[in-house]
């Protein structure tokens, strides 16, 4: 039931609050992909996003009794996810403390003059693109990254996004505006997918990305990631927002779903005390 309607989610939440383990399992399954995609955009790497998603789902289970229906259930879910992601320890990519200036230097360092001749060049160029845009987001601090992901990538309305972030709408809009400007300026200067005159090309970064370990040609993380919906075909040139929205709808790993189901069946989290 990953495409459950808001009314169906609210009904499942009510049943789960009353101790219905099957309803709780179905409810968590319905929101897992959504939580995972948000976590992935915030922490960058799939393994870290998987851990964060499990932590968030456990929080949702233990706090479910606090859901009163004052907001839509998905807004409530996003709020719990956001609070956890903002407070969570920094991911390995975040610990690199990337800035847009440093990232620019990294993009140009080792850029080949011609496209890679690897037989898997098309797949690896896609991996470079997806991994690059993921890492690029960490040049924003967490609050601005969150505003950009909610507003520009997931296209959540400002009023709801502000409610999720628990800040005034004006504060949220300022964060989103600043993040948009910084991303737009950066990709406009550097990314050939946005600006034909920009120097960087994914297919010319493959060899250096492989040699430095930034991508693994034997096991690409993003280009072969399970998805629920594939990326739609885009035009030859992107704008900055479309570049980030062009990622496919990533699916949470099945092992994560299995672990969460096991936690529900264990009975450990069926006492929904709201603490």
LINTAZI-V550480 format. One record per residue. N is the residue number from 0. SS is DSSP state (helix for helix, strand for strand, loop for the rest). D_CENTER is the distance of its C-alpha to the mean C-alpha in Angstrom with 2 decimals. Layout:
n:N ss:SS d_center:D_CENTER
n:N ss:SS d_center:D_CENTER
//
This chain:
n:0 ss:loop d_center:20.58
n:1 ss:loop d_center:16.93
n:2 ss:loop d_center:18.29
n:3 ss:loop d_center:20.25
n:4 ss:loop d_center:21.56
n:5 ss:helix d_center:21.39
n:6 ss:helix d_center:24.99
n:7 ss:helix d_center:24.38
n:8 ss:helix d_center:21.64
n:9 ss:helix d_center:24.04
n:10 ss:helix d_center:26.83
n:11 ss:helix d_center:25.01
n:12 ss:helix d_center:24.11
n:13 ss:helix d_center:27.79
n:14 ss:helix d_center:29.00
n:15 ss:helix d_center:26.69
n:16 ss:helix d_center:27.99
n:17 ss:loop d_center:31.45
n:18 ss:loop d_center:30.78
n:19 ss:loop d_center:30.02
n:20 ss:helix d_center:28.10
n:21 ss:helix d_center:27.59
n:22 ss:helix d_center:26.05
n:23 ss:helix d_center:23.72
n:24 ss:helix d_center:22.67
n:25 ss:helix d_center:22.14
n:26 ss:helix d_center:20.25
n:27 ss:helix d_center:17.73
n:28 ss:helix d_center:17.43
n:29 ss:helix d_center:16.78
n:30 ss:helix d_center:13.74
n:31 ss:helix d_center:12.23
n:32 ss:helix d_center:10.05
n:33 ss:helix d_center:8.77
n:34 ss:helix d_center:8.20
n:35 ss:helix d_center:6.67
n:36 ss:helix d_center:3.92
n:37 ss:helix d_center:3.64
n:38 ss:helix d_center:4.76
n:39 ss:helix d_center:3.40
n:40 ss:helix d_center:2.41
n:41 ss:helix d_center:5.43
n:42 ss:helix d_center:7.40
n:43 ss:loop d_center:7.05
n:44 ss:loop d_center:9.19
n:45 ss:helix d_center:9.21
n:46 ss:helix d_center:12.17
n:47 ss:helix d_center:10.93
n:48 ss:helix d_center:7.91
n:49 ss:helix d_center:10.82
n:50 ss:helix d_center:13.05
n:51 ss:helix d_center:11.03
n:52 ss:helix d_center:10.57
n:53 ss:helix d_center:14.30
n:54 ss:helix d_center:15.21
n:55 ss:helix d_center:13.65
n:56 ss:helix d_center:15.41
n:57 ss:helix d_center:18.54
n:58 ss:helix d_center:18.44
n:59 ss:helix d_center:18.23
n:60 ss:helix d_center:21.19
n:61 ss:helix d_center:23.21
n:62 ss:helix d_center:22.70
n:63 ss:helix d_center:23.18
n:64 ss:helix d_center:26.74
n:65 ss:helix d_center:25.64
n:66 ss:loop d_center:24.13
n:67 ss:loop d_center:27.01
n:68 ss:loop d_center:25.76
n:69 ss:loop d_center:26.07
n:70 ss:loop d_center:22.60
n:71 ss:loop d_center:20.82
n:72 ss:helix d_center:19.43
n:73 ss:helix d_center:15.82
n:74 ss:helix d_center:16.26
n:75 ss:helix d_center:17.59
n:76 ss:helix d_center:14.79
n:77 ss:helix d_center:12.18
n:78 ss:helix d_center:14.73
n:79 ss:helix d_center:15.06
n:80 ss:helix d_center:11.41
n:81 ss:helix d_center:11.37
n:82 ss:helix d_center:14.71
n:83 ss:helix d_center:13.81
n:84 ss:helix d_center:10.85
n:85 ss:helix d_center:13.24
n:86 ss:helix d_center:16.07
n:87 ss:loop d_center:14.72
n:88 ss:loop d_center:16.37
n:89 ss:loop d_center:14.95
n:90 ss:loop d_center:13.19
n:91 ss:helix d_center:15.44
n:92 ss:helix d_center:13.74
n:93 ss:helix d_center:14.00
n:94 ss:helix d_center:17.56
n:95 ss:loop d_center:18.41
n:96 ss:loop d_center:18.40
n:97 ss:loop d_center:17.68
n:98 ss:loop d_center:19.22
n:99 ss:helix d_center:19.39
n:100 ss:helix d_center:23.00
n:101 ss:helix d_center:22.41
n:102 ss:helix d_center:19.66
n:103 ss:helix d_center:22.21
n:104 ss:helix d_center:24.79
n:105 ss:helix d_center:22.61
n:106 ss:helix d_center:21.94
n:107 ss:helix d_center:25.68
n:108 ss:loop d_center:26.90
n:109 ss:loop d_center:28.01
n:110 ss:loop d_center:27.11
n:111 ss:loop d_center:29.51
n:112 ss:loop d_center:32.00
n:113 ss:loop d_center:31.50
n:114 ss:loop d_center:28.90
n:115 ss:loop d_center:28.43
n:116 ss:loop d_center:31.02
n:117 ss:loop d_center:29.01
n:118 ss:loop d_center:29.58
n:119 ss:loop d_center:25.83
n:120 ss:helix d_center:25.19
n:121 ss:helix d_center:23.39
n:122 ss:helix d_center:20.88
n:123 ss:helix d_center:20.50
n:124 ss:helix d_center:20.16
n:125 ss:helix d_center:17.17
n:126 ss:helix d_center:15.73
n:127 ss:helix d_center:16.61
n:128 ss:helix d_center:15.00
n:129 ss:helix d_center:11.57
n:130 ss:helix d_center:11.79
n:131 ss:helix d_center:13.36
n:132 ss:helix d_center:10.93
n:133 ss:helix d_center:8.13
n:134 ss:helix d_center:10.99
n:135 ss:helix d_center:12.30
n:136 ss:helix d_center:9.87
n:137 ss:helix d_center:11.43
n:138 ss:helix d_center:14.70
n:139 ss:loop d_center:13.96
n:140 ss:loop d_center:14.75
n:141 ss:helix d_center:12.42
n:142 ss:helix d_center:14.02
n:143 ss:helix d_center:13.87
n:144 ss:helix d_center:10.29
n:145 ss:helix d_center:9.51
n:146 ss:helix d_center:12.15
n:147 ss:helix d_center:10.92
n:148 ss:helix d_center:7.44
n:149 ss:helix d_center:9.54
n:150 ss:helix d_center:12.52
n:151 ss:helix d_center:12.06
n:152 ss:helix d_center:8.97
n:153 ss:loop d_center:9.26
n:154 ss:loop d_center:12.89
n:155 ss:loop d_center:13.77
n:156 ss:loop d_center:17.33
n:157 ss:helix d_center:18.21
n:158 ss:helix d_center:20.36
n:159 ss:helix d_center:17.89
n:160 ss:helix d_center:15.13
n:161 ss:helix d_center:17.96
n:162 ss:helix d_center:18.94
n:163 ss:helix d_center:15.57
n:164 ss:helix d_center:15.76
n:165 ss:loop d_center:19.48
n:166 ss:loop d_center:20.78
n:167 ss:loop d_center:23.27
n:168 ss:helix d_center:22.13
n:169 ss:helix d_center:23.84
n:170 ss:helix d_center:21.96
n:171 ss:helix d_center:18.57
n:172 ss:helix d_center:19.89
n:173 ss:helix d_center:21.18
n:174 ss:helix d_center:17.92
n:175 ss:helix d_center:16.24
n:176 ss:helix d_center:19.34
n:177 ss:helix d_center:19.41
n:178 ss:helix d_center:15.84
n:179 ss:helix d_center:16.63
n:180 ss:helix d_center:19.88
n:181 ss:helix d_center:18.72
n:182 ss:helix d_center:16.12
n:183 ss:helix d_center:18.77
n:184 ss:helix d_center:21.48
n:185 ss:helix d_center:19.77
n:186 ss:helix d_center:18.81
n:187 ss:helix d_center:22.16
n:188 ss:helix d_center:24.04
n:189 ss:helix d_center:22.44
n:190 ss:strand d_center:20.64
n:191 ss:loop d_center:23.07
n:192 ss:loop d_center:20.74
n:193 ss:loop d_center:21.10
n:194 ss:loop d_center:24.58
n:195 ss:loop d_center:27.19
n:196 ss:loop d_center:28.96
n:197 ss:loop d_center:26.09
n:198 ss:loop d_center:26.72
n:199 ss:strand d_center:23.60
n:200 ss:loop d_center:23.28
n:201 ss:helix d_center:20.84
n:202 ss:helix d_center:23.86
n:203 ss:helix d_center:25.73
n:204 ss:loop d_center:23.19
n:205 ss:helix d_center:23.15
n:206 ss:helix d_center:26.16
n:207 ss:helix d_center:25.23
n:208 ss:helix d_center:21.66
n:209 ss:helix d_center:23.39
n:210 ss:helix d_center:26.18
n:211 ss:loop d_center:24.07
n:212 ss:loop d_center:21.85
n:213 ss:loop d_center:18.63
n:214 ss:loop d_center:18.37
n:215 ss:loop d_center:20.37
n:216 ss:loop d_center:22.40
n:217 ss:loop d_center:23.36
n:218 ss:loop d_center:19.96
n:219 ss:loop d_center:17.16
n:220 ss:loop d_center:13.75
n:221 ss:loop d_center:11.79
n:222 ss:loop d_center:14.82
n:223 ss:loop d_center:16.05
n:224 ss:loop d_center:13.00
n:225 ss:loop d_center:14.00
n:226 ss:strand d_center:12.90
n:227 ss:strand d_center:14.16
n:228 ss:strand d_center:14.75
n:229 ss:loop d_center:15.44
n:230 ss:loop d_center:14.80
n:231 ss:loop d_center:17.66
n:232 ss:loop d_center:20.28
n:233 ss:loop d_center:20.07
n:234 ss:loop d_center:22.99
n:235 ss:loop d_center:24.14
n:236 ss:loop d_center:22.74
n:237 ss:loop d_center:19.46
n:238 ss:loop d_center:19.08
n:239 ss:helix d_center:16.40
n:240 ss:helix d_center:14.27
n:241 ss:helix d_center:14.87
n:242 ss:helix d_center:13.89
n:243 ss:helix d_center:10.24
n:244 ss:helix d_center:10.56
n:245 ss:loop d_center:12.38
n:246 ss:loop d_center:9.77
n:247 ss:loop d_center:10.88
n:248 ss:strand d_center:9.72
n:249 ss:strand d_center:8.71
n:250 ss:loop d_center:10.93
n:251 ss:loop d_center:10.93
n:252 ss:loop d_center:13.83
n:253 ss:helix d_center:17.21
n:254 ss:helix d_center:18.34
n:255 ss:helix d_center:15.86
n:256 ss:helix d_center:17.28
n:257 ss:helix d_center:20.71
n:258 ss:helix d_center:20.39
n:259 ss:helix d_center:19.38
n:260 ss:helix d_center:22.27
n:261 ss:helix d_center:24.56
n:262 ss:helix d_center:23.80
n:263 ss:helix d_center:24.75
n:264 ss:helix d_center:27.85
n:265 ss:helix d_center:28.85
n:266 ss:loop d_center:29.61
n:267 ss:loop d_center:28.25
n:268 ss:loop d_center:25.89
n:269 ss:loop d_center:28.13
n:270 ss:loop d_center:29.81
n:271 ss:loop d_center:27.43
n:272 ss:loop d_center:29.07
n:273 ss:loop d_center:26.49
n:274 ss:loop d_center:26.83
//
